[in-house]
Amino acid sequence: MALNPDIEPIASFRAMISEDVPRVIEIEESVYSHPWTEGIFRDCICVGYNCFVYEVNEIIQAYGLITIAADEAHILNLCVAPQMQGQGMGRKMLYKLLDVAEEKKVDSIFLEVRGSNTVAIQLYEQEGFNKIGVRKDYYPSDNGREDALVFAKALNLPNET
């Protein structure tokens, strides 16, 4: 769903709702070789995870999910529609998820990313995430399994005086 270049885009974040899942699945399946299922997204909404969509002209173009427990946050999924990639939407969604985590006063935020996803890795590193480990054979792939790189970022650090 490409944008009309003659129309000034109207973009906004909002909470993901059940009615959004078909569009989210459409994006998920167009981006990932082993996408999440409809049931996974519905479960995330149902249990109250922080799930967001980013709409442009009322069309969902990106989404992100984060869970928060105790003093930690975990980014579960962040995805941008293929035709909208490279326009800063992934970074905007990451900022949204970071804002939520900071509002909840968490100390740190974690995520896993495929070792082959160099674009995402570059984004996370640019935004202050540090690689802290590897989860062997974490993701399914066309050739068996692929490692996940584990990244973390400290949040809400006390001011030094």
HELIX and SHEET records of a PDB file:
HELIX    1   1 SER A   18  ASP A   20  5                                   3    
HELIX    2   2 VAL A   21  VAL A   31  1                                  11    
HELIX    3   3 GLU A   38  CYS A   46  1                                   9    
HELIX    4   4 PRO A   82  MET A   84  5                                   3    
HELIX    5   5 MET A   89  GLU A  103  1                                  15    
HELIX    6   6 THR A  118  GLN A  126  1                                   9    
SHEET    1   A 7 ALA A  11  ALA A  15  0                                        
SHEET    2   A 7 ASN A  50  VAL A  56 -1                                        
SHEET    3   A 7 ILE A  59  ALA A  69 -1                                        
SHEET    4   A 7 GLU A  72  VAL A  80 -1                                        
SHEET    5   A 7 SER A 108  ARG A 114  1                                        
SHEET    6   A 7 GLY A 144  ALA A 154 -1                                        
SHEET    7   A 7 ASN A 130  SER A 141 -1                                        
END                                                                             
